[in-house]
Amino acid sequence: MVTAQQCTSRTRRRSLLYESNRRLAWLRINQTSQLGLQKRTIGTATLNRHLDSISTFWITIMKKTVSEADVLARKLARCYQYERDAVQLRLKHKGTYRLPSFWCDNHIWRRLISHAGDNKIDPLRYVRWALQPLQVYPDRFPEPNQLLSFAGMCAYREYLGTVREQIELSFHGEAESANSRFQFRHRAYGDNPEDAWLGTVVGGDLNLTPLFRYIMARKLGTPRAMEIAGNYVNDALQMFSFHPDEYQAVYGAKGVLPEDFAGHATRYYDRLITAYADQFNGGKP
């Protein structure tokens, strides 16, 4: 609950912000000879209207900037909570992870946004990378404040330099394995081309990623193939969202991605972490 003292404090801060912007506007008018001349001739009432207009403009810009930063900060908190729980589940840790209330405050996440900007990295992708393979602290999960580590961000930037090459190698390896299995099923088993292709897509003995399986099924394009593709689409979107630029560069160059797949992947991941927060702690962070 917001107390009367807090309301008074907020009102005072807004008043000071408004007045400071009026003074800034006055100084800018004074520094311009043409407007300075106009100031002496247009009268106090008109001048005040000009100052109010300029002050309101700058306050609007500042509010928009603050709002965008807060939205990203909240998204980072939700990302951290979701990814940490997912890794704990894979490692067979007991219980479901909830972000402690003291980490729900936007302050730490806004600092992370600032540090990531200084290091020219995407903060959302950095958080996902730091948690999934436990890159920053291999023996334990990094807490949000530990993600501010300069060494961790440097390690991430070094890792980014290898991602596209890894995806390229993986794509060609998967394509070669899938093609060999398709030829074997078609010739040795006598499967028709569609059955041989779909049998390869769903085959559990091949080390194929969900994204590659999804692309293979869509490439065939038959009703059965599109139904099978639907079984892999969510995992494919989540996988793509982890390295959207690199996957777009490799898979997009092959001409196998659906239209605006990167946009779909971003929106899917946003819905995923939001749904997790809504399910387990009422939308917080």
C-alpha positions as CSV (number, residue, x, y, z in Angstrom):
1,M,0.0,0.0,0.0
2,V,1.3,3.5,-0.9
3,T,1.5,5.7,2.1
4,A,0.6,9.4,2.2
5,Q,4.3,10.2,2.8
6,Q,5.2,8.3,-0.4
7,C,2.6,10.1,-2.4
8,T,3.8,13.5,-1.1
9,S,7.4,12.5,-2.0
10,R,6.4,11.4,-5.5
11,T,4.4,14.6,-6.0
12,R,7.4,16.6,-4.8
13,R,9.8,14.8,-7.3
14,R,7.4,15.4,-10.2
15,S,7.1,19.1,-9.3
16,L,10.9,19.4,-9.2
17,L,11.2,17.6,-12.5
18,Y,8.7,19.9,-14.1
19,E,10.3,23.0,-12.8
20,S,13.8,21.9,-13.9
21,N,12.5,21.3,-17.4
22,R,11.0,24.7,-17.4
23,R,14.3,26.2,-16.5
24,L,16.1,24.2,-19.1
25,A,13.6,25.4,-21.7
26,W,14.2,29.0,-20.6
27,L,17.9,28.7,-20.9
28,R,17.6,27.2,-24.4
29,I,15.4,30.1,-25.5
30,N,17.8,32.6,-23.9
31,Q,20.8,31.1,-25.8
32,T,19.1,31.6,-29.1
33,S,19.3,35.2,-30.3
34,Q,16.2,35.0,-32.4
35,L,14.1,33.4,-29.7
36,G,15.6,35.7,-27.1
37,L,14.4,38.7,-29.1
38,Q,11.0,37.1,-29.4
39,K,10.9,36.5,-25.7
40,R,11.3,40.2,-25.0
41,T,8.4,41.0,-27.2
42,I,5.8,38.3,-27.0
43,G,4.8,38.8,-23.3
44,T,4.9,36.7,-20.2
45,A,1.7,34.7,-20.8
46,T,2.7,33.6,-24.3
47,L,6.3,32.8,-23.1
48,N,4.9,30.7,-20.3
49,R,2.8,28.7,-22.8
50,H,6.0,28.1,-24.9
51,L,7.9,27.0,-21.8
52,D,5.1,24.7,-20.7
53,S,4.9,23.1,-24.1
54,I,8.7,22.5,-24.3
55,S,8.7,21.2,-20.7
56,T,5.8,18.8,-21.4
57,F,7.6,17.5,-24.5
58,W,10.8,16.6,-22.5
59,I,8.8,15.0,-19.7
60,T,7.0,12.8,-22.2
61,I,10.3,11.7,-23.8
62,M,11.7,10.9,-20.4
63,K,8.7,8.9,-19.3
64,K,8.7,6.9,-22.5
65,T,12.4,6.1,-22.0
66,V,11.8,5.0,-18.4
67,S,8.8,2.9,-19.4
68,E,10.7,1.0,-22.1
69,A,13.6,0.3,-19.7
70,D,11.1,-0.9,-17.1
71,V,9.5,-3.2,-19.6
72,L,12.8,-4.8,-20.6
73,A,13.8,-5.0,-16.9
74,R,10.7,-7.0,-16.1
75,K,11.2,-9.2,-19.1
76,L,14.8,-10.0,-17.9
77,A,13.5,-10.9,-14.4
78,R,10.9,-13.3,-16.0
79,C,13.5,-14.7,-18.3
80,Y,15.9,-15.4,-15.4
81,Q,13.1,-17.1,-13.4
82,Y,11.9,-19.3,-16.3
83,E,15.4,-20.3,-17.5
84,R,16.7,-21.1,-14.0
85,D,13.7,-23.3,-13.3
86,A,14.1,-25.1,-16.6
87,V,17.7,-25.9,-15.9
88,Q,16.9,-27.1,-12.4
89,L,14.3,-29.4,-13.9
90,R,16.9,-30.9,-16.3
91,L,19.3,-31.3,-13.5
92,K,16.5,-33.1,-11.5
93,H,16.6,-30.5,-8.7
94,K,13.5,-30.7,-6.4
95,G,11.0,-28.0,-6.3
96,T,10.1,-25.1,-8.7
97,Y,12.2,-22.0,-8.7
98,R,10.6,-18.7,-7.7
99,L,12.5,-15.4,-8.1
100,P,12.9,-14.0,-4.5
101,S,11.1,-10.7,-4.0
102,F,14.3,-8.7,-3.5
103,W,15.3,-9.7,-7.0
104,C,11.9,-8.6,-8.5
105,D,12.8,-4.9,-8.1
106,N,13.8,-3.4,-11.5
107,H,16.9,-1.8,-10.1
108,I,19.2,-4.8,-10.5
109,W,17.8,-5.5,-14.0
110,R,18.2,-1.9,-15.1
111,R,21.8,-2.1,-14.0
112,L,22.2,-5.3,-16.1
113,I,20.7,-3.5,-19.1
114,S,23.2,-0.7,-18.7
115,H,26.2,-3.0,-18.3
116,A,25.1,-5.0,-21.3
117,G,24.8,-1.9,-23.4
118,D,28.3,-0.9,-22.4
119,N,29.6,-4.3,-23.5
120,K,27.4,-4.2,-26.7
121,I,25.5,-7.4,-25.9
122,D,21.9,-8.4,-25.8
123,P,20.9,-8.6,-22.1
124,L,18.1,-11.1,-22.7
125,R,20.3,-13.5,-24.7
126,Y,23.1,-13.1,-22.1
127,V,20.8,-14.1,-19.2
128,R,19.7,-17.2,-21.1
129,W,23.3,-18.2,-22.0
130,A,24.6,-17.6,-18.4
131,L,21.9,-19.9,-16.9
132,Q,21.4,-22.7,-19.4
133,P,24.9,-24.4,-19.5
134,L,25.9,-22.7,-16.2
135,Q,28.6,-20.8,-18.0
136,V,29.4,-18.0,-15.5
137,Y,29.6,-20.3,-12.4
138,P,29.9,-23.9,-13.5
139,D,29.3,-25.3,-10.0
140,R,26.2,-23.3,-9.1
141,F,23.6,-20.9,-10.5
142,P,24.6,-17.3,-10.8
143,E,22.4,-14.9,-8.8
144,P,21.1,-11.8,-10.7
145,N,23.8,-9.5,-9.2
146,Q,26.5,-11.9,-10.3
147,L,25.4,-11.5,-13.9
148,L,26.9,-8.0,-13.8
149,S,30.3,-9.7,-13.8
150,F,32.6,-8.1,-16.5
151,A,34.3,-11.5,-16.9
152,G,31.0,-13.2,-17.6
153,M,30.1,-10.7,-20.2
154,C,33.5,-11.0,-21.8
155,A,33.1,-14.8,-21.9
156,Y,29.7,-14.4,-23.6
157,R,31.1,-12.1,-26.2
158,E,33.9,-14.6,-27.0
159,Y,31.2,-17.4,-27.2
160,L,29.1,-15.3,-29.6
161,G,32.0,-15.3,-32.1
162,T,31.7,-19.1,-32.5
163,V,27.9,-19.5,-32.6
164,R,27.3,-19.0,-36.3
165,E,30.0,-21.5,-37.3
166,Q,28.6,-24.1,-34.8
167,I,25.1,-23.7,-36.3
168,E,26.5,-24.0,-39.8
169,L,28.3,-27.2,-39.0
170,S,25.3,-28.6,-37.1
171,F,23.0,-27.9,-40.0
172,H,25.2,-29.6,-42.6
173,G,25.8,-32.6,-40.2
174,E,22.1,-33.0,-39.6
175,A,21.3,-32.6,-43.4
176,E,23.8,-35.3,-44.2
177,S,22.5,-37.7,-41.6
178,A,18.9,-37.2,-42.6
179,N,19.6,-37.6,-46.3
180,S,21.5,-40.9,-45.6
181,R,18.6,-42.2,-43.5
182,F,16.1,-41.2,-46.1
183,Q,18.0,-43.0,-48.9
184,F,18.3,-46.1,-46.7
185,R,14.6,-46.2,-45.9
186,H,13.6,-45.6,-49.4
187,R,15.9,-48.1,-51.0
188,A,16.4,-50.8,-48.4
189,Y,12.9,-50.8,-46.8
190,G,11.1,-49.9,-50.0
191,D,9.2,-46.9,-48.4
192,N,7.6,-44.5,-50.7
193,P,9.4,-41.1,-50.7
194,E,6.9,-39.5,-48.3
195,D,7.0,-42.3,-45.8
196,A,10.8,-42.4,-46.0
197,W,11.0,-38.7,-45.4
198,L,8.6,-38.5,-42.5
199,G,10.1,-41.7,-41.0
200,T,13.4,-39.8,-41.0
201,V,11.9,-36.7,-39.4
202,V,10.3,-38.5,-36.4
203,G,13.1,-41.1,-36.1
204,G,14.4,-41.2,-32.5
205,D,17.8,-42.7,-33.4
206,L,19.0,-39.6,-35.3
207,N,20.4,-36.7,-33.3
208,L,18.3,-34.0,-35.0
209,T,17.3,-30.8,-33.4
210,P,13.6,-29.7,-33.1
211,L,14.3,-26.8,-35.5
212,F,15.7,-29.1,-38.2
213,R,12.9,-31.6,-37.8
214,Y,10.4,-28.8,-38.1
215,I,12.0,-27.5,-41.2
216,M,12.2,-30.9,-42.8
217,A,8.5,-31.6,-42.2
218,R,7.5,-28.2,-43.6
219,K,9.7,-28.7,-46.6
220,L,7.7,-31.7,-47.7
221,G,4.5,-29.8,-47.3
222,T,2.0,-32.6,-47.4
223,P,-1.0,-32.6,-44.9
224,R,0.7,-35.4,-42.9
225,A,4.0,-33.5,-43.0
226,M,2.4,-30.3,-41.8
227,E,0.7,-32.1,-38.9
228,I,4.1,-33.6,-37.9
229,A,5.7,-30.1,-38.2
230,G,3.1,-28.8,-35.7
231,N,4.5,-31.3,-33.1
232,Y,7.9,-29.6,-33.3
233,V,7.0,-25.9,-33.8
234,N,7.1,-24.8,-30.2
235,D,10.5,-26.3,-29.5
236,A,11.7,-25.0,-32.8
237,L,10.6,-21.5,-32.0
238,Q,12.2,-21.6,-28.5
239,M,15.4,-22.9,-30.0
240,F,15.5,-20.2,-32.7
241,S,14.8,-17.4,-30.1
242,F,18.1,-18.3,-28.3
243,H,20.2,-17.2,-31.3
244,P,17.9,-15.5,-33.8
245,D,20.5,-13.6,-35.8
246,E,22.7,-16.6,-36.3
247,Y,19.9,-19.0,-37.1
248,Q,18.4,-16.5,-39.5
249,A,21.8,-16.2,-41.2
250,V,22.2,-19.9,-41.7
251,Y,18.7,-21.3,-42.1
252,G,17.5,-18.1,-43.9
253,A,20.3,-18.4,-46.4
254,K,19.1,-22.0,-47.2
255,G,15.6,-20.6,-48.0
256,V,13.9,-23.0,-45.6
257,L,12.5,-20.6,-42.9
258,P,8.8,-19.6,-43.0
259,E,8.1,-15.9,-43.3
260,D,8.8,-13.8,-40.2
261,F,9.9,-16.9,-38.3
262,A,12.2,-14.7,-36.1
263,G,9.3,-12.5,-35.1
264,H,7.2,-15.6,-34.3
265,A,10.1,-16.9,-32.2
266,T,10.4,-13.7,-30.2
267,R,6.7,-13.5,-29.5
268,Y,6.5,-17.1,-28.5
269,Y,9.3,-16.8,-26.0
270,D,7.7,-13.6,-24.5
271,R,4.4,-15.6,-24.0
272,L,6.3,-18.5,-22.5
273,I,8.0,-16.6,-19.7
274,T,4.9,-14.5,-19.1
275,A,2.7,-17.6,-18.8
276,Y,5.2,-19.1,-16.3
277,A,5.2,-16.0,-14.2
278,D,1.4,-15.8,-14.3
279,Q,1.0,-19.5,-13.4
280,F,3.3,-19.6,-10.4
281,N,3.4,-16.2,-8.8
282,G,0.5,-14.1,-10.1
283,G,2.5,-12.3,-12.8
284,K,5.4,-11.2,-10.7
285,P,8.0,-10.2,-11.6
